[in-house]
């Protein structure tokens, strides 16, 4: 067994050398069928193959634009920084967009869509992004640390889904922390969900302002309602908040907010909103316990009632994800480090997600028997 940042995982066979191959803007080969997937040392098949292996990618936000699937991932690199619980090793500096005509088909790696050098206010750590489309313009949302080491969320615009994107001179006013996820409802209103604790700095904003004296993993709230994601409606220009951000409240079966000490269920990072019928699914990562979890509500703001986990721990650290309907099926995009064996060098994968007739989501095991 090996322990990766607090979670015990089985050692599995590596599929390729740890170092990334040079990035290439060309289609990847067709994804193998399940029968041809490699077998790990524990005798199990890997659930799916990486979408691309020419570069390392993680934190995938998938969208359907113009009849094609576009995936907006972070672009992992090896900056020579040792692993820590604050994510210092995730020193990403640019974004590359993946595109495909169908799930399982060839995947194209786009050129550099945006780099940290092109963002006037940002210094480093271009972490998990998301994208949206409105009135002929594509919007790329991204977190980054400013010159003072504080995370904010920026926005950049482009004429095509793959960019290039031009960043605004300043971050979104009132934004902070990480992991923006933009959801557009049937009425055309768009909402941004964001936030992450520990290295995502959400705990430093607990009093409504940035407090540098709060330790990076210092929450002191096991018996109190857990810190949770934020949500704000976006202005019509898609570049600012139309309102003061609100808490995304997640309730337990007792009707009370989940507590900070409930690490198997409480929010950690990686917000995503998925709507099915009239039900809003707020999905997220539990972080240090490595589950993907979901809670449901009847409106974009919540509160949301906790329902359960839907992805068991992958190999590696936590799992940032997205859910999209395509071709009559529902798909889960996620990432793991099976190729590299290193937490900061990950690969995006996709698998079908099954929603039951009662609205519950079936559990996905990242390894299949």
VEXDREN-2710 file (C-alpha; in Angstrom, 1 decimal):
% VEXDREN-2710
k/r/px/py/pz
1/UNK/0.0/0.0/0.0
2/UNK/1.1/3.6/-0.5
3/UNK/-0.1/6.7/1.3
4/UNK/-0.7/9.8/-0.8
5/UNK/-1.4/12.9/1.3
6/UNK/-3.3/11.2/4.1
7/UNK/-5.2/8.5/2.0
8/UNK/-4.1/4.9/1.7
9/UNK/-4.3/3.6/-1.8
10/UNK/-3.3/0.3/-3.5
11/UNK/-0.2/0.4/-5.6
12/UNK/-1.2/-0.1/-9.2
13/UNK/0.9/-0.7/-12.3
14/UNK/2.1/2.4/-14.2
15/UNK/1.1/2.7/-17.8
16/UNK/4.0/4.8/-19.0
17/UNK/7.0/6.7/-17.9
18/UNK/6.5/9.4/-15.3
19/UNK/7.8/12.3/-17.4
20/UNK/5.3/14.1/-19.8
21/UNK/5.9/13.9/-23.5
22/UNK/6.0/17.1/-25.5
23/UNK/2.6/18.7/-26.1
24/UNK/1.3/18.3/-29.6
25/UNK/-1.7/19.9/-31.2
26/UNK/-2.9/16.8/-32.9
27/UNK/-5.7/14.3/-32.4
28/UNK/-5.0/11.5/-29.9
29/UNK/-5.7/7.9/-30.8
30/UNK/-9.1/6.3/-30.3
31/UNK/-9.7/5.2/-26.7
32/UNK/-9.4/1.5/-26.3
33/UNK/-12.4/-0.7/-25.4
34/UNK/-12.7/-1.9/-21.9
35/UNK/-11.4/-5.3/-22.9
36/UNK/-8.1/-3.9/-24.0
37/UNK/-7.5/-1.7/-21.0
38/UNK/-4.4/-2.5/-19.0
39/UNK/-4.7/-4.5/-15.7
40/UNK/-3.3/-3.1/-12.5
41/UNK/-1.2/-5.2/-10.1
42/UNK/-4.3/-5.7/-8.0
43/UNK/-5.9/-7.6/-10.9
44/UNK/-8.4/-4.9/-11.7
45/UNK/-8.9/-3.0/-15.0
46/UNK/-8.6/0.7/-15.1
47/UNK/-12.0/2.3/-15.5
48/UNK/-11.0/4.3/-18.6
49/UNK/-8.1/5.6/-20.5
50/UNK/-6.8/9.2/-20.4
51/UNK/-8.3/11.5/-23.0
52/UNK/-4.8/12.5/-23.9
53/UNK/-1.4/11.5/-22.8
54/UNK/0.8/14.0/-24.7
55/UNK/0.4/16.5/-21.9
56/UNK/-0.8/16.2/-18.3
57/UNK/-4.3/17.5/-17.6
58/UNK/-6.6/17.7/-14.6
59/UNK/-9.7/19.4/-13.2
60/UNK/-11.8/19.0/-16.3
61/UNK/-14.8/21.3/-17.0
62/UNK/-16.7/19.9/-19.9
63/UNK/-19.2/21.8/-22.1
64/UNK/-21.0/21.2/-25.4
65/UNK/-20.6/24.2/-27.7
66/UNK/-21.8/24.1/-31.3
67/UNK/-22.3/20.3/-31.3
68/UNK/-18.8/19.5/-30.1
69/UNK/-17.5/18.7/-26.6
70/UNK/-14.9/21.0/-25.2
71/UNK/-13.0/20.2/-22.0
72/UNK/-11.3/23.0/-20.1
73/UNK/-8.7/21.4/-17.8
74/UNK/-5.8/22.7/-15.8
75/UNK/-2.4/21.9/-17.4
76/UNK/-0.2/20.0/-15.0
77/UNK/3.6/20.5/-15.2
78/UNK/6.5/19.3/-13.1
79/UNK/7.9/22.4/-11.4
80/UNK/10.2/20.4/-9.1
81/UNK/8.2/21.3/-6.0
82/UNK/7.7/18.6/-3.3
83/UNK/4.1/17.5/-2.5
84/UNK/2.4/19.2/0.4
85/UNK/-1.2/19.5/1.6
86/UNK/-1.5/23.1/0.4
87/UNK/-1.0/22.3/-3.3
88/UNK/2.3/24.0/-3.8
89/UNK/3.3/21.3/-6.3
90/UNK/0.4/22.3/-8.6
91/UNK/2.3/25.2/-10.2
92/UNK/0.4/25.3/-13.5
93/UNK/1.0/28.3/-15.7
94/UNK/-1.4/28.0/-18.7
95/UNK/-4.5/26.4/-20.2
96/UNK/-5.0/24.1/-23.2
97/UNK/-8.5/23.2/-24.3
98/UNK/-9.4/19.7/-25.4
99/UNK/-12.0/19.1/-28.0
100/UNK/-13.8/16.1/-29.6
101/UNK/-16.8/15.3/-31.8
102/UNK/-17.9/12.3/-29.7
103/UNK/-17.0/10.5/-26.5
104/UNK/-14.4/7.9/-27.2
105/UNK/-13.4/9.5/-30.5
106/UNK/-10.2/11.4/-31.4
107/UNK/-9.3/14.3/-29.0
108/UNK/-7.6/17.5/-30.2
109/UNK/-5.3/19.4/-27.9
110/UNK/-5.6/23.1/-28.6
111/UNK/-2.8/25.6/-28.4
112/UNK/-2.1/27.8/-25.4
113/UNK/-5.5/29.4/-24.7
114/UNK/-4.2/31.7/-21.9
115/UNK/-1.0/31.9/-19.9
116/UNK/-0.2/33.5/-16.6
117/UNK/2.1/36.0/-18.4
118/UNK/-0.9/37.3/-20.3
119/UNK/-2.9/38.1/-17.1
120/UNK/-1.9/41.6/-15.8
121/UNK/-2.9/40.9/-12.2
122/UNK/-1.8/37.3/-11.8
123/UNK/1.6/35.9/-10.6
124/UNK/1.2/32.1/-10.5
125/UNK/-1.0/29.0/-9.9
126/UNK/-3.4/28.9/-12.8
127/UNK/-5.6/26.3/-11.2
128/UNK/-8.9/24.7/-12.3
129/UNK/-10.8/26.8/-14.9
130/UNK/-14.3/26.8/-16.4
131/UNK/-15.9/28.3/-19.4
132/UNK/-19.3/29.7/-20.6
133/UNK/-20.8/31.1/-23.8
134/UNK/-23.1/34.1/-24.3
135/UNK/-24.1/36.3/-27.2
136/UNK/-21.2/35.1/-29.5
137/UNK/-18.5/35.4/-26.8
138/UNK/-16.7/32.6/-25.0
139/UNK/-15.7/33.3/-21.4
140/UNK/-12.8/31.5/-19.6
141/UNK/-12.9/31.7/-15.8
142/UNK/-9.8/30.9/-13.8
143/UNK/-8.3/31.3/-10.4
144/UNK/-4.7/32.6/-9.9
145/UNK/-2.6/34.1/-7.1
146/UNK/-1.9/37.8/-7.3
147/UNK/1.4/39.5/-6.5
148/UNK/0.6/39.2/-2.8
149/UNK/-0.1/35.5/-2.9
150/UNK/-3.9/35.8/-2.6
151/UNK/-6.2/33.8/-4.9
152/UNK/-8.8/35.6/-6.9
153/UNK/-10.9/34.6/-9.9
154/UNK/-10.3/36.2/-13.3
155/UNK/-12.2/36.2/-16.6
156/UNK/-10.9/36.2/-20.2
157/UNK/-12.9/36.4/-23.4
158/UNK/-12.4/34.9/-26.8
159/UNK/-14.1/34.4/-30.2
160/UNK/-13.8/30.6/-30.3
161/UNK/-14.2/27.8/-27.7
162/UNK/-10.4/27.1/-27.7
163/UNK/-9.2/30.7/-27.5
164/UNK/-6.9/32.4/-27.5
165/UNK/-8.5/34.4/-24.7
166/UNK/-7.8/37.9/-23.6
167/UNK/-7.8/38.5/-19.8
168/UNK/-9.4/41.4/-18.0
169/UNK/-6.9/43.7/-16.4
170/UNK/-8.2/42.9/-12.9
171/UNK/-9.9/39.9/-11.3
172/UNK/-13.7/39.8/-10.8
173/UNK/-14.5/42.4/-8.1
174/UNK/-15.3/40.6/-4.8
175/UNK/-14.0/37.3/-6.0
176/UNK/-11.6/35.1/-3.9
177/UNK/-10.5/31.5/-3.5
178/UNK/-10.5/28.9/-6.3
179/UNK/-12.4/26.6/-8.5
180/UNK/-15.0/28.7/-10.4
181/UNK/-17.8/26.8/-12.0
182/UNK/-20.4/28.7/-14.1
183/UNK/-23.9/27.3/-14.5
184/UNK/-26.5/28.8/-16.9
185/UNK/-30.1/28.0/-16.1
186/UNK/-33.0/27.6/-18.5
187/UNK/-34.0/31.3/-18.0
188/UNK/-30.6/32.4/-19.2
189/UNK/-29.3/33.5/-15.8
190/UNK/-25.7/32.4/-15.0
191/UNK/-24.3/31.7/-11.6
192/UNK/-20.8/31.2/-10.4
193/UNK/-20.0/28.6/-7.7
194/UNK/-16.5/28.8/-6.3
195/UNK/-14.2/28.2/-3.3
196/UNK/-11.9/25.7/-1.7
197/UNK/-10.4/25.2/1.7
198/UNK/-6.8/24.6/2.8
199/UNK/-4.6/25.8/-0.2
200/UNK/-7.7/27.3/-1.7
201/UNK/-7.7/29.9/1.1
202/UNK/-11.5/29.9/1.8
203/UNK/-10.8/29.7/5.5
204/UNK/-8.9/33.0/5.3
205/UNK/-12.1/34.7/4.2
206/UNK/-14.3/33.3/6.9
207/UNK/-14.8/36.7/8.5
208/UNK/-15.7/38.4/5.2
209/UNK/-12.2/39.7/4.5
210/UNK/-8.8/38.2/3.8
211/UNK/-7.0/37.3/7.0
212/UNK/-3.4/36.3/6.4
213/UNK/-3.0/35.2/10.0
214/UNK/-5.3/32.3/9.6
215/UNK/-3.3/29.1/9.0
216/UNK/-3.6/27.4/5.7
217/UNK/-5.1/24.3/7.2
218/UNK/-6.4/26.0/10.4
219/UNK/-10.2/25.7/10.4
220/UNK/-11.0/25.2/14.1
221/UNK/-14.6/24.4/13.4
222/UNK/-15.2/20.6/13.7
223/UNK/-18.3/21.2/15.8
224/UNK/-19.5/24.2/13.8
225/UNK/-21.2/24.4/10.4
226/UNK/-18.5/23.6/7.7
227/UNK/-17.1/26.3/5.5
228/UNK/-18.7/25.8/2.1
229/UNK/-18.7/27.0/-1.4
230/UNK/-20.0/30.4/-2.5
231/UNK/-22.5/31.2/-5.2
232/UNK/-23.3/34.5/-7.0
233/UNK/-25.4/35.4/-10.0
234/UNK/-23.3/36.9/-12.8
235/UNK/-24.1/40.3/-14.3
236/UNK/-25.3/40.3/-17.9
237/UNK/-21.7/41.1/-19.1
238/UNK/-20.6/37.8/-17.5
239/UNK/-17.5/39.6/-16.1
240/UNK/-18.8/40.6/-12.6
241/UNK/-21.1/39.5/-9.8
242/UNK/-24.6/40.9/-9.9
243/UNK/-24.9/40.4/-6.1
244/UNK/-23.0/39.6/-3.0
245/UNK/-21.9/36.0/-2.9
246/UNK/-23.9/33.6/-0.7
247/UNK/-23.0/30.4/1.1
248/UNK/-24.0/27.1/-0.6
249/UNK/-25.6/25.5/2.4
250/UNK/-25.5/21.7/2.5
251/UNK/-27.9/20.1/4.9
252/UNK/-27.7/16.7/6.5
253/UNK/-30.7/14.3/7.1
254/UNK/-31.5/16.2/10.3
255/UNK/-32.0/19.4/8.3
256/UNK/-29.0/21.1/9.8
257/UNK/-25.8/22.2/8.0
258/UNK/-23.0/19.7/7.7
259/UNK/-20.3/20.2/10.3
260/UNK/-16.7/21.0/9.8
261/UNK/-15.6/17.7/11.3
262/UNK/-17.7/15.7/8.9
263/UNK/-14.8/15.1/6.5
264/UNK/-16.6/12.3/4.6
265/UNK/-19.5/14.6/3.6
266/UNK/-18.5/18.3/4.0
267/UNK/-17.5/20.5/1.1
268/UNK/-13.8/20.9/0.4
269/UNK/-13.5/22.1/-3.2
270/UNK/-14.4/21.5/-6.9
271/UNK/-18.0/22.8/-7.2
272/UNK/-20.1/21.7/-10.1
273/UNK/-23.8/22.4/-10.8
274/UNK/-25.7/19.9/-12.9
275/UNK/-29.5/20.2/-13.5
276/UNK/-31.8/17.3/-14.4
277/UNK/-35.4/18.1/-14.9
278/UNK/-36.3/20.4/-12.0
279/UNK/-33.6/19.1/-9.7
280/UNK/-30.3/21.0/-9.1
281/UNK/-27.4/18.8/-8.3
282/UNK/-24.6/20.6/-6.4
283/UNK/-21.6/18.2/-6.7
284/UNK/-18.2/18.7/-5.1
285/UNK/-15.1/17.0/-3.7
286/UNK/-14.7/16.1/0.0
287/UNK/-10.9/16.7/-0.5
288/UNK/-8.9/15.0/2.2
289/UNK/-11.3/12.0/2.1
290/UNK/-11.2/11.8/-1.7
291/UNK/-14.9/11.3/-2.5
292/UNK/-17.1/13.1/-5.0
293/UNK/-20.4/13.9/-3.3
294/UNK/-23.7/15.4/-4.3
295/UNK/-26.6/17.3/-2.7
296/UNK/-29.9/18.3/-4.3
297/UNK/-32.1/21.3/-4.2
298/UNK/-35.0/23.0/-6.1
299/UNK/-33.2/26.2/-7.1
300/UNK/-29.6/27.4/-7.9
301/UNK/-29.0/28.8/-4.5
302/UNK/-30.1/25.9/-2.4
303/UNK/-30.1/24.9/0.4
304/UNK/-29.1/21.5/-0.8
305/UNK/-29.8/18.2/0.9
306/UNK/-26.9/15.9/1.1
307/UNK/-27.5/12.7/-0.8
308/UNK/-24.3/10.7/-0.9
309/UNK/-21.1/9.9/-2.8
310/UNK/-20.9/9.0/-6.4
311/UNK/-17.2/8.5/-7.1
312/UNK/-14.9/6.4/-4.9
313/UNK/-11.3/7.6/-4.4
314/UNK/-9.2/7.6/-7.4
315/UNK/-5.4/7.1/-7.4
316/UNK/-3.9/10.4/-6.4
317/UNK/-5.1/13.3/-4.3
318/UNK/-8.6/14.8/-4.7
319/UNK/-10.9/14.7/-7.7
320/UNK/-12.1/17.8/-9.5
321/UNK/-14.8/16.9/-12.0
322/UNK/-17.7/17.9/-14.3
323/UNK/-20.9/16.3/-15.5
324/UNK/-22.4/16.8/-19.0
325/UNK/-25.2/15.3/-21.0
326/UNK/-24.2/14.2/-24.5
327/UNK/-25.6/11.8/-27.0
328/UNK/-28.5/10.7/-24.8
329/UNK/-26.1/9.8/-21.9
330/UNK/-24.6/11.5/-18.9
331/UNK/-20.8/11.7/-18.6
332/UNK/-18.5/12.2/-15.7
333/UNK/-15.1/13.8/-16.4
334/UNK/-12.5/13.4/-13.7
335/UNK/-8.7/12.9/-13.4
336/UNK/-6.2/10.6/-11.6
337/UNK/-2.5/10.0/-11.6
338/UNK/-2.3/6.4/-12.8
339/UNK/0.1/7.3/-15.6
340/UNK/2.7/9.2/-13.6
341/UNK/2.2/8.1/-10.0
342/UNK/2.7/11.7/-9.0
343/UNK/-0.1/13.8/-7.4
344/UNK/0.7/16.9/-9.5
345/UNK/0.9/15.0/-12.9
346/UNK/-2.6/13.9/-13.7
347/UNK/-4.7/12.8/-16.7
348/UNK/-8.3/13.6/-17.5
349/UNK/-10.6/10.6/-18.0
350/UNK/-14.3/10.2/-18.8
351/UNK/-16.9/7.5/-17.9
352/UNK/-20.7/7.2/-18.1
353/UNK/-22.6/8.4/-15.1
354/UNK/-25.9/6.7/-14.4
355/UNK/-28.8/8.5/-12.7
356/UNK/-31.6/6.3/-11.3
357/UNK/-35.3/6.9/-11.9
358/UNK/-35.6/8.3/-8.4
359/UNK/-32.9/10.9/-9.1
360/UNK/-30.1/9.2/-7.2
361/UNK/-26.7/8.8/-8.8
362/UNK/-25.1/5.4/-9.0
363/UNK/-21.7/5.0/-7.5
364/UNK/-18.7/4.9/-9.8
365/UNK/-15.7/2.8/-8.8
366/UNK/-12.5/4.1/-10.4
367/UNK/-11.4/0.5/-10.8
368/UNK/-13.6/-2.1/-12.5
369/UNK/-13.5/-5.8/-11.4
END
